[in-house]
Amino acid sequence: MSAGKSKKKSAKEHIGGRRTAPKRKLFVLLGILAALAIVAVVLLVVKSGRETERKSAAPAIKPSPQEPSTQRLVGNWVRTDGGYFIAVRSVDPEDRVDAAYFNPRKINVSRAEAAVKGSTATLFIELRDEGYPGSTYTLEYDSTNDALVGVYFQAVLQQSFNVIFVRLK
């Protein structure tokens, strides 16, 4: 019998030299589950807030797909080539835009305007912040792909880049 006990002891020593109490494992598991539950609740609250914000920012009358409207610009947009993000909160009847820009931190939007040119809704955003001395986005709404397509003018480099933003759903 003592030989069996010594084998068990050596196996325990091999695992770490001491035996972990089942209660400790239970507390660790409960802690992990609690952390996951908190993350899930936070994500639900954030999503719920976005849904409420989106519903409150939505126009009372939705334009038909054939009718160009600056209201189609309202939403959250992410650039396909990186972590650049535009949040168009609203477009008023005079086509003034309440917008924010992130890369990934918030960058000051000094001017944001919408317009309808021909059959296309357009969005113009000017940035004025550290590292963004007058950089601009000139974008057109692509109704077929539900995307903003256009040009980013990088003022520091004096260069223009073709860009695409897709709507976050």
C-alpha positions, 0 to 999 in steps of 0.5 A, a space after each residue: 500500500 505504501 508503494 501506491 501512496 508514494 506513486 500518488 505523491 510523486 504524481 502530485 509533486 510532478 503537477 506542482 508540488 501541492 494539491 489545489 483545493 476543489 473550492 479554489 478551482 470553483 472560486 476561479 471558475 465562478 470569477 471567470 463566469 462573473 467576468 464573462 457575465 459582466 462583459 455580456 451585460 456591458 455589450 448588451 447595454 452598449 448595443 441597446 444604447 446604439 439602437 436607441 440612438 439610431 432610432 432617435 436619429 432616424 428620419 420620420 419619413 424614410 426616402 424611397 430607394 430611388 429618391 436621393 436624400 441626405 438622410 441616407 448618410 445618417 449612421 455609423 461608417 467604418 473605412 474598409 482599409 483601417 480603423 477610421 470611423 465616421 458617426 453621422 448622428 443627424 442631418 438637419 433640413 438645411 443639410 447641416 451634419 452632426 458628425 464625429 470622426 475617430 482614428 481610433 481616438 476622436 478627431 475634431 470635425 470642424 465642418 460637416 455638410 451634406 448635399 444632393 448633387 444630381 441623384 447622389 447624396 454627398 458628405 463633406 467633412 473637414 478635420 481640424 486637430 493635432 495632425 489633421 490641419 484641414 484634412 478632408 473627406 469628400 464622399 458620395 453615397 453609393 445606394 447599391 452597396 450602402 457605402 460612402 465612396 470618395 476621396 480623403 485629402 491628407 493635408 500634412 502630406 498634400 496627398 489624396 487617397 481613394 476611400 470607401 466607408 461601409 455602414 456598421 449594422 
